[in-house]
């Protein structure tokens, strides 16, 4: 029994005498940054949709082609708009001929006005001659009244024809305008069957083959800048408040192992993605790699702050976020900058005080 007790006491003493890992705080440069995954995308990248539905007749470009703004990308088949355009052209041509007077519509009215004007002049001469005679008491009252009636009827008829001509001319002018608008509408509808590029850039993808159905709900092509690329990052909502435009970003790409590229934050999107609980942040390369492709992945560290010659300890030595264990017991400390594994000590500890690593 005495041997068992002696063995237990000896084991307890040996375990208490085990050395606990300890270090001294050290002064070094410290950089605080926000980590994010990185995806490289062309600037102004967008997906091209058709304004109308139909059958894809032809891809007018190939993936990788450089295009200018307005360059046709795809052609969709639909004969109805073409027929409507032809009919609109014919309607406009007919309306213009009627309005210009080369057709029988206005020409006939002009002939009627000319004949009515001759009749009016003749009746006017007869009436005023008969009027002068009647004033001299020459001739009969009945003959005077007949001349007067003929004069008034021919005058009214001439005025009616002139009004009719003006009204018809206005109607024909309106028909020309309406036919012109119809033609423009048809031409726009026809143009909608040709999908064109909205920017100067490169065709990165074509999603349909000739003969397939093209709808207004599915993208047909992907177009973006051929020279300017942006860095897309998704930042956690806890860190987004630390970011501002212009901050430095250190970027590594899987395609360029061992290389670090400098970039600057160029845009912070204010809307949070509810599914991922992140905010989208964009950055631009200062000196981009020679070759970039859409979708290249990597990692980014957005530099929040940098300090030289600061007192730091490993994060693993912190207890409850604001205490460290020394040979004289626990000590409260005030922390400053921190990165993934180091933290700055502002108060409560000096470079000569050893600290013990907390036991797990």
C-alpha positions as CSV (number, residue, x, y, z in Angstrom):
1,X,0.0,0.0,0.0
2,X,2.8,2.4,0.9
3,X,4.5,1.6,-2.5
4,X,1.4,2.5,-4.4
5,X,1.0,5.9,-2.6
6,X,4.7,6.7,-3.2
7,X,4.3,5.9,-7.0
8,X,1.3,8.2,-7.3
9,X,3.0,11.1,-5.6
10,X,6.1,10.7,-7.8
11,X,3.9,10.7,-11.0
12,X,2.0,13.8,-9.8
13,X,5.3,15.6,-9.2
14,X,6.7,14.7,-12.6
15,X,3.6,15.9,-14.4
16,X,3.6,19.3,-12.5
17,X,7.3,19.7,-13.3
18,X,6.6,19.5,-17.1
19,X,7.8,22.5,-19.0
20,X,5.0,24.8,-20.5
21,X,5.8,26.5,-23.8
22,X,6.6,30.2,-23.5
23,X,7.9,33.0,-25.6
24,X,8.8,36.7,-25.5
25,X,6.8,39.3,-27.4
26,X,8.8,40.6,-30.3
27,X,8.8,43.8,-32.3
28,X,8.1,43.5,-36.0
29,X,6.2,45.0,-38.9
30,X,2.5,44.1,-38.9
31,X,0.0,44.3,-41.7
32,X,-3.7,43.9,-41.1
33,X,-5.7,42.6,-44.1
34,X,-9.0,41.2,-45.1
35,X,-8.9,37.9,-47.0
36,X,-11.1,37.1,-49.9
37,X,-11.3,34.6,-52.8
38,X,-10.7,36.2,-56.2
39,X,-12.2,35.8,-59.6
40,X,-10.8,37.7,-62.7
41,X,-13.4,38.9,-65.2
42,X,-13.2,41.2,-68.2
43,X,-14.4,44.8,-67.6
44,X,-17.9,45.6,-68.9
45,X,-18.6,41.8,-69.3
46,X,-22.3,41.3,-70.3
47,X,-24.5,38.7,-71.8
48,X,-26.3,39.5,-75.1
49,X,-30.0,38.7,-75.5
50,X,-32.3,38.7,-78.5
51,X,-35.1,41.3,-78.4
52,X,-37.3,38.9,-80.3
53,X,-37.8,35.2,-80.5
54,X,-37.0,33.0,-83.5
55,X,-34.6,30.5,-85.0
56,X,-30.8,31.3,-84.9
57,X,-29.8,31.5,-88.5
58,X,-26.1,32.2,-88.1
59,X,-23.4,33.2,-85.6
60,X,-21.8,36.1,-87.5
61,X,-18.6,36.0,-85.2
62,X,-16.5,33.4,-83.5
63,X,-15.4,33.1,-79.9
64,X,-12.3,35.1,-79.4
65,X,-13.1,37.7,-82.1
66,X,-12.5,41.3,-81.5
67,X,-15.6,43.4,-82.2
68,X,-16.5,47.1,-82.2
69,X,-19.7,48.7,-80.9
70,X,-22.5,47.9,-83.3
71,X,-20.9,44.8,-84.9
72,X,-23.5,42.2,-85.8
73,X,-23.0,39.1,-83.6
74,X,-25.9,36.8,-84.5
75,X,-28.8,36.7,-87.0
76,X,-32.2,35.3,-86.1
77,X,-34.7,34.1,-88.8
78,X,-38.3,35.4,-88.9
79,X,-39.8,36.3,-92.3
80,X,-42.8,38.2,-90.9
81,X,-41.0,41.4,-90.1
82,X,-39.3,41.4,-93.6
83,X,-42.7,41.1,-95.2
84,X,-44.1,43.8,-93.0
85,X,-41.2,46.1,-94.0
86,X,-41.8,45.5,-97.7
87,X,-45.5,46.2,-97.3
88,X,-44.7,49.4,-95.3
89,X,-42.4,50.5,-98.1
90,X,-45.2,50.0,-100.7
91,X,-47.7,51.9,-98.5
92,X,-45.3,54.8,-98.1
93,X,-44.6,55.0,-101.8
94,X,-48.3,55.1,-102.6
95,X,-49.0,57.7,-99.9
96,X,-46.2,59.9,-101.2
97,X,-47.4,59.6,-104.8
98,X,-50.9,60.6,-103.7
99,X,-49.6,63.5,-101.7
100,X,-47.1,64.8,-104.3
101,X,-50.0,65.2,-106.8
102,X,-48.7,62.8,-109.4
103,X,-51.7,60.5,-108.8
104,X,-55.4,61.0,-109.9
105,X,-56.5,62.0,-106.4
106,X,-55.2,65.6,-106.2
107,X,-54.8,65.9,-110.0
108,X,-58.6,65.3,-110.4
109,X,-59.3,67.9,-107.7
110,X,-57.1,70.4,-109.4
111,X,-58.9,69.9,-112.7
112,X,-62.2,70.4,-111.0
113,X,-61.0,73.6,-109.3
114,X,-59.7,74.9,-112.7
115,X,-63.1,74.2,-114.4
116,X,-65.0,75.7,-111.4
117,X,-62.8,78.8,-111.5
118,X,-63.5,79.3,-115.2
119,X,-67.2,78.9,-114.5
120,X,-67.0,81.3,-111.6
121,X,-65.2,83.9,-113.7
122,X,-67.8,83.6,-116.5
123,X,-70.7,83.9,-114.0
124,X,-69.0,86.8,-112.3
125,X,-68.6,88.7,-115.6
126,X,-72.3,88.1,-116.5
127,X,-73.5,89.0,-113.0
128,X,-71.7,92.3,-112.7
129,X,-72.7,93.2,-116.3
130,X,-76.3,92.4,-115.5
131,X,-76.0,94.3,-112.3
132,X,-74.8,97.5,-114.0
133,X,-77.7,97.2,-116.5
134,X,-80.2,96.7,-113.7
135,X,-78.9,99.7,-112.0
136,X,-79.7,101.6,-115.2
137,X,-83.2,100.0,-115.2
138,X,-82.2,97.9,-118.2
139,X,-83.3,94.3,-118.4
140,X,-85.6,92.3,-116.2
141,X,-85.5,91.5,-112.5
142,X,-85.7,87.8,-113.2
143,X,-82.7,87.9,-115.5
144,X,-80.7,89.8,-112.8
145,X,-81.7,87.3,-110.1
146,X,-80.7,84.4,-112.3
147,X,-77.3,85.9,-113.0
148,X,-76.8,86.6,-109.3
149,X,-77.8,83.0,-108.4
150,X,-75.4,81.5,-110.9
151,X,-72.6,83.7,-109.7
152,X,-73.2,82.7,-106.0
153,X,-73.5,79.0,-106.8
154,X,-70.2,79.0,-108.9
155,X,-68.4,80.9,-106.1
156,X,-69.6,78.5,-103.4
157,X,-68.7,75.5,-105.6
158,X,-65.2,76.9,-106.2
159,X,-64.7,77.5,-102.4
160,X,-66.0,74.0,-101.6
161,X,-63.6,72.4,-104.1
162,X,-60.7,74.4,-102.7
163,X,-61.5,73.4,-99.2
164,X,-61.9,69.8,-100.4
165,X,-58.5,70.0,-102.0
166,X,-56.8,71.4,-98.8
167,X,-58.5,68.8,-96.7
168,X,-57.5,66.0,-99.0
169,X,-54.0,67.3,-99.2
170,X,-53.8,67.3,-95.4
171,X,-55.2,63.8,-95.2
172,X,-52.7,62.6,-97.8
173,X,-49.8,64.2,-95.9
174,X,-51.0,62.5,-92.7
175,X,-51.0,59.2,-94.5
176,X,-47.4,59.8,-95.7
177,X,-46.4,60.4,-92.1
178,X,-48.2,57.4,-90.8
179,X,-46.8,55.2,-93.6
180,X,-43.3,56.6,-92.8
181,X,-43.7,55.7,-89.1
182,X,-45.0,52.2,-89.9
183,X,-41.9,51.7,-92.1
184,X,-39.6,52.8,-89.3
185,X,-41.3,50.5,-86.9
186,X,-41.0,47.6,-89.3
187,X,-37.4,48.4,-89.9
188,X,-36.7,48.5,-86.1
189,X,-38.5,45.1,-85.8
190,X,-36.3,43.8,-88.6
191,X,-33.1,45.1,-87.0
192,X,-34.1,43.4,-83.7
193,X,-33.4,40.1,-85.4
194,X,-29.8,41.0,-85.7
195,X,-28.0,41.0,-82.3
196,X,-25.2,43.6,-82.2
197,X,-22.3,44.3,-79.8
198,X,-23.0,47.1,-77.3
199,X,-19.2,47.8,-76.6
200,X,-15.8,47.6,-78.2
201,X,-14.4,44.3,-76.9
202,X,-14.1,40.5,-77.4
203,X,-16.6,37.7,-77.9
204,X,-15.9,35.3,-75.0
205,X,-18.8,32.9,-75.5
206,X,-21.5,31.9,-78.0
207,X,-24.3,29.8,-76.3
208,X,-26.4,28.7,-79.3
209,X,-25.7,26.9,-82.6
210,X,-27.5,27.7,-85.9
211,X,-30.9,26.1,-86.1
212,X,-31.6,26.2,-82.4
213,X,-34.5,28.2,-80.9
214,X,-33.5,31.7,-79.7
215,X,-35.7,33.2,-77.0
216,X,-35.7,36.5,-75.2
217,X,-35.0,34.7,-71.9
218,X,-31.7,33.0,-72.7
219,X,-28.4,34.7,-73.4
220,X,-26.9,34.2,-76.9
221,X,-23.4,35.5,-76.4
222,X,-21.0,36.9,-73.8
223,X,-19.0,40.0,-74.7
224,X,-16.5,42.0,-72.6
225,X,-13.4,44.2,-72.7
226,X,-10.4,42.6,-74.5
227,X,-7.8,44.7,-72.6
228,X,-9.1,45.7,-69.2
229,X,-9.8,43.0,-66.5
230,X,-11.2,43.5,-63.0
231,X,-10.8,41.5,-59.9
232,X,-14.0,40.4,-58.2
233,X,-14.0,39.6,-54.5
234,X,-16.6,38.5,-52.1
235,X,-16.1,40.0,-48.6
236,X,-17.8,38.9,-45.4
237,X,-20.2,41.4,-43.9
238,X,-18.0,41.5,-40.7
239,X,-15.1,42.9,-42.7
240,X,-16.9,45.1,-45.3
241,X,-17.0,48.1,-43.0
242,X,-13.2,48.1,-42.9
243,X,-12.8,48.7,-46.6
244,X,-12.6,51.9,-48.6
245,X,-11.9,52.6,-52.3
246,X,-8.2,52.9,-53.0
247,X,-6.9,50.3,-50.5
248,X,-4.1,48.1,-51.7
249,X,-4.8,44.5,-52.6
250,X,-2.2,41.7,-52.8
251,X,-3.5,39.1,-55.3
252,X,-2.2,35.6,-56.1
253,X,-3.6,33.6,-59.0
254,X,-3.7,29.8,-59.3
255,X,-2.5,30.2,-62.9
256,X,0.6,32.2,-61.8
257,X,2.0,30.2,-58.9
258,X,4.5,32.1,-56.7
259,X,3.7,35.5,-58.1
260,X,2.0,38.4,-56.2
261,X,0.2,41.1,-58.1
262,X,-0.6,44.6,-56.8
263,X,-4.1,46.0,-57.2
264,X,-6.3,48.7,-55.7
265,X,-9.9,48.6,-54.6
266,X,-12.0,50.4,-57.3
267,X,-15.6,49.8,-56.3
268,X,-17.6,48.5,-53.3
269,X,-21.1,47.3,-54.1
270,X,-23.5,48.4,-51.3
271,X,-26.0,45.5,-51.7
272,X,-25.4,42.3,-49.7
273,X,-25.9,38.9,-51.2
274,X,-28.4,37.3,-48.8
275,X,-27.5,33.8,-49.7
276,X,-23.7,34.1,-49.1
277,X,-23.9,37.0,-46.6
278,X,-21.1,38.7,-48.6
279,X,-20.6,42.0,-50.4
280,X,-19.1,42.3,-53.9
281,X,-15.8,44.3,-54.1
282,X,-13.9,45.1,-57.3
283,X,-10.2,45.9,-57.7
284,X,-8.0,46.7,-60.7
285,X,-4.5,45.5,-61.4
286,X,-1.7,48.0,-61.3
287,X,0.5,45.8,-63.5
288,X,-1.7,43.0,-64.8
289,X,-0.3,39.6,-65.9
290,X,0.4,39.4,-69.7
291,X,-2.3,36.9,-70.3
292,X,-5.7,36.8,-68.5
293,X,-8.8,34.8,-69.1
294,X,-12.3,35.2,-67.6
295,X,-12.8,33.1,-64.5
296,X,-9.2,32.8,-63.4
297,X,-9.3,32.1,-59.6
298,X,-7.0,33.0,-56.8
299,X,-6.8,34.7,-53.4
300,X,-6.6,38.4,-52.3
301,X,-5.6,40.2,-49.2
302,X,-7.0,43.7,-48.9
303,X,-4.5,45.8,-46.8
304,X,-6.4,47.6,-44.0
305,X,-3.4,49.0,-42.1
306,X,0.3,48.7,-41.8
307,X,2.7,49.5,-38.9
308,X,6.4,49.2,-38.5
309,X,8.2,48.1,-35.3
310,X,5.2,47.1,-33.2
311,X,5.0,44.7,-30.3
312,X,3.3,41.5,-31.4
313,X,2.5,38.0,-30.1
314,X,1.0,35.0,-31.8
315,X,-2.8,34.9,-31.7
316,X,-2.7,31.4,-30.2
317,X,-1.3,33.0,-27.0
318,X,-4.4,35.2,-26.4
319,X,-7.0,34.1,-23.9
320,X,-10.6,35.3,-24.3
321,X,-9.4,37.9,-26.8
322,X,-7.8,40.3,-24.3
323,X,-5.6,38.3,-21.8
324,X,-2.3,36.5,-21.8
325,X,-0.8,34.1,-19.3
326,X,2.5,35.1,-17.7
327,X,4.6,33.4,-15.0
328,X,2.8,35.7,-12.5
329,X,-0.7,34.8,-13.7
330,X,-3.1,36.2,-16.3
331,X,-2.6,39.8,-17.5
332,X,-5.2,41.9,-19.4
333,X,-3.9,43.5,-22.6
334,X,-5.1,45.9,-25.2
335,X,-4.7,44.8,-28.8
336,X,-4.4,46.7,-32.0
337,X,-3.7,45.5,-35.5
338,X,-4.0,41.8,-36.3
339,X,-3.6,39.4,-39.1
340,X,-4.1,35.7,-39.5
341,X,-1.6,34.6,-36.9
342,X,-0.1,37.8,-35.2
343,X,-1.7,40.5,-33.0
344,X,-0.4,43.9,-31.9
345,X,-0.1,44.6,-28.1
346,X,-0.8,48.2,-27.3
347,X,-0.9,48.0,-23.4
348,X,-0.4,45.5,-20.6
349,X,2.7,43.8,-21.8
350,X,6.4,44.6,-22.7
351,X,9.0,42.9,-24.7
352,X,10.8,41.5,-21.6
353,X,7.8,39.7,-20.1
354,X,7.6,36.0,-21.1
355,X,4.1,34.7,-21.9
356,X,2.9,31.1,-21.6
357,X,1.0,29.3,-24.3
358,X,-2.5,28.4,-23.0
359,X,-3.2,24.7,-22.5
360,X,-5.7,23.2,-24.8
